[in-house]
Amino acid sequence: MRIGVLASQGAFAEHIAILHRLEVDTVPVRLPHQLAPLDGLIIPGGESTSISRLMLSYDLMNEIRNLAKNGLPILGTCAGMILLAKEISDSDVEPIGVMDITIRRNAFGRQKDSFETDLSIPVLGEKPFPGVFIRAPVVEQTDSEVEILARLADGTSVAARQGKLLASAFHPELTNDLRFHCYFLDIVAGDQ
Amino acid sequence: MESGTWKVKTGLAQMLKGGVIMDVINAEQAKIAQETGACAVMALERVPADIRATGGVARMADPTIIEAIMKAVSIPVMAKCRIGHFVEAQALQVLGVDFIDESEVLTPADEAHHIWKHEFKVPFVCGCRDLGEALRRIGEGAAMIRTKGEAGTGNIVEAVRHMRAVTDGIRKLVNTPRDEPMALAKEMEAPFELAEEIHKTGELPVVNFAAGGVATPTDAALMMQLGADGVFVGSGIFKSSSPEVRARAIVKATTHFQDPEIIAEVSKNLGEAMPGLDIKQIPTEELLAPRGW
């Protein structure tokens, strides 16, 4: 299994480190030719405007959009979730736009409102998952094909899946809990 | 729900990696920075080159400027306070800036102590010239480190010196025998626990950016190849003849720092870089990097 990690900007090294711990072959992706052949792709946290501009500059955007439409499994965390969404309610970021979700960026406020909290994510089992939310987005609306995997206590949606696309508003790559990545690898392998 | 934790402070710095943080003095420049791909902006009243030219006491920017910049962009906004001036930092935190730079570019307010940064919910970035200085700042609660370089000169030589000094310190700690980190920590004037952590892990516990003299795409890529996690560009962009073109080029060179073909390509037709200064021609008392303790 070979997983690409988009390395335009952001916390890509953290995802690569987790995949190495899981003994998965990884490729940092900065240019279109690095996309083939991959079994899955991770779009990390970072600044979605910055990542979007960099993806547009060497036509990485269209290549990834096409691969996603053809069934490539993709995990997006935070900025990655924003980039997967078809709709972003309050900005001019051009997303890849393949998931039927509407996202609100910086939904909790500025950095002083960033927080940690334990999350219940039923698909990962009973043990709570450490949720790290940094200037995080939220899922505002979804299509019926989208499954919400995690909610905050007030009901806010913070993780979603649609087919082979998986997205979280929080940062599993900043924790030592590997279950979210394992769940994605199960999707890649066709076991989920 | 717990806010202001060490994890979310250092985590924001991790999200900035591989990116370019640009100095801006108004909303219009901030929008250009965001549009060209900056991962954050530093809101200032004057860029370092102008602070250098103007002289006098340099202080925290007028909150009106900072608020206008925060309103203009969705990327993180940083702002500078004077070394040791914890009330400027309190004010910046209330304004809602995402990161505070306790910076030697402003005139120090305390010649013995830096701010006790653990008390704040907002993360801090601080400058360093070597590993000992980096670890003292992390010990006080800095969630991100940058080289000091020599701000406002457009001359990369000091940033290179500082980045190499940090790397050299890490190498020495890693290679020292198990029973000798204490002597090295003493020599480096570094907190022992952090020196010991580096002896074990071989890496800094926080993100380390390059700053102070980056003026071209090649400067940015040079610092990345020397091990920087990202770059700050101060006067280098908006003191050049074509800020937008240069900003885009520096952003691309930072991402593609290992790709000389792309770096050569983006270096074409950038117009005039900011006028540079030879460090040796600057009177010692006007150097910014020695500020900080």
Interface residues (C-beta under 8 A of the other chain):
Chain A: A7 S8 Q9 G10 A11 F12 A13 E14 R30 L31 G45 G46 E47 T49 S50 R53 L54 S57 C78 A79 D90 S91 R105 N106 G109 R110 Q111 K112 D113 S114 F115 E116 T117 V132 F133 I134 R135 H171 L174
Chain B: M1 E2 S3 G4 T5 K7 V8 G11 L12 Q14 M15 L16 K17 G18 G19 Q34 E35 T36 G37 A38 C39 A40 M70 S74 I75 P76 Q93 G96 V97 D98 F99 K121 V122 P123 R248 V251 K252 T255 H256 D259
